Amino acid sequence: MNKHGQLVTLALFAAASVIFGMVLAGGLNLTLPGRAAEPERPQDRPFHSAAATQNAASRSSAGSIPASFADVADMVNPAVVSITATERVQPREGGRTPFHGDPFEFFFGPQQRRRSPGGQGDEPYLEQSGGSGFLISDDGYIVTNYHVVEDASQIQVNLSGDQRNYEAEIVGTDPSTDLALIKINVDKRLPYLPFGDSDSLRIGDWVLAVGNPLSYEHTVTVGVVSAKGRQLRNLSPDPSLDNFIQTDAAINFGNSGGPLVNMAGEVVGVNTAISSVGQGIGFAVPVNITKEVMGQLRSKGRVSRGYLGITLGPITPDMQEFLGLESDRGSLVQSVQPGLPADAAGVKRGDVIIAVNGEAVASNDEIVRRISSMDPGKTVKLTVIRDGKQIDMSADLVDRTAHIGPGVGPGSEGAAPELASERMLGLRVEDLTPRILQEIDLPGQTSGVVITRVSRVSESYQKGLGEGDVITEVNREPVENLSDYRRAMRQVKEGGLVVLYVINPPSRTGGDAISRYVTLRMQEQE
């Protein structure tokens, strides 16, 4: 065989070997199928439903991370505006109003107001403050914060890429959520931002804050959603409605009213507050709340919310045990305001609300949202548990706005010797007197006992009891005086549960009195 024939024979032998190997591997199922032909198979470890939703969203333009955050900034910046509010101020004794004091500025920043050069002595003067906002329609409607335009005699808006200042009018405000709607008249169509869905936000999602911090126009900062449902209790006009988004995207003075946007350039929040004592702690009003508010502001200039006239508290493990409840879902009625819908419907303190209009509720916040989303005058059906029995009742709501607006304890002279039970609770109490009631600013007909000392290493202190608080019930039994109180306390065994109904007086709250239940465990003596 010549050389050429040998090469042909080797080639045929190699080809036959390859074919034989493929057939053998296929028969033994040793080959890997191509991914294009691979059938869909369920995940070995399926996503949690929320994670699955987010994973699906990440494949869409709304959830995907752009090549650069500049892509999002380019979409958003043209619709973000700078706002200058001017207020004509009449001098008053004592200087600035309490609203402009340190507590508000701690979260919302100094108002950057200044006197006009001509203002001196007791003459009126002008104060200016800066903020941000964003267009929500092409005909000039702008969302901002209420505190940016509050009391303003003149509001000027500067648009992106436009050197002119446009006069704006206030369409409506909602102090309870710190939101405002203003409008400018411009003879051209304007860029505006679409609303997203703040309920779908997850902790860790990327967000951008856009605004005019410290007068640096159109500043963009990037961060993530740090938390949801935050409350700023001592600073909000109506903290029951607080539901802030917390973010570490830098928010500075002047950012107020600007948009917090997702990766699709959709508004998910309105930048509102910062913590001046910590970095990376900013707060925004969720856009889903903003949508509800803007609809009412645009149509009637104000927001109407339903109101029952009750205060609520959580079902703690101790309270669940004391009331013999099967679960901790629902909310405990802490107090009922006389003459308001809940009182007229027959709701009593100590009731546990478990459903609103036939739908189960799990927490205080859920009940507040359900009730406040209803119009005044509407009838709401409540389902409560009282003494182990389920009761249905109906209430005709009133307007929340009409009823919700934006200390040192007394001495202990003459106090009787304390009981062992009081030492175990870390409390010292004494009879109320007209002088004490006057000092703590409670009505003269108030009965009960006043707390004159609280041990700082006690559960009572941890639960927020303090000097000047008034105890009116022990384990659901009314307490008229010190004798009643001690008679009730003697019935509690060591290790037993004590449920106190307590009034925090105006001298402690700095505002209206607050009534609530407090559960304590009687410590065993060592």
Secondary structure, DSSP 8 states (H G I E B T S, - for coil): --HHHHHHHHHHHHHHHHHHHHHHHHHTT-S---GGG------SS---HHHHHHHHHTTSTTTS--S-HHHHHHHHGGGEEEEEEEEEE---TTSS-GGGSHHHHHHH--------TT--TTS-EEEEEEEEEEE-STT-EEEEEHHHHTT-SEEEEE-TT---EEEEEEEEEETTTTEEEEEE--SS------B--GGG--TT-EEEEEE-GGG-TTEEEEEEEEEEEE--TTT-SSGGG--EEEE-S---TT-TT-EEE-TTS-EEEEEEEE-TTSTT-EEEEEHHHHHHHHHHHHHHSS---EE--EEEE---HHHHHHHT-S-S-SEEEEEE-TTSHHHHHT--TT-EEEEETTEE--SHHHHHHHHHTS-TT-EEEEEEEETTEEEEEEEE-EEGGGT---------TT-----HHHHHHTEEEEE--HHHHHHHT--TT--SEEEEEE-TTSHHHHTT--TT-EEEEETTEE--SHHHHHHHHHT--TT-EEEEEEEE-HHHHSSS-EEEEEEEE-----
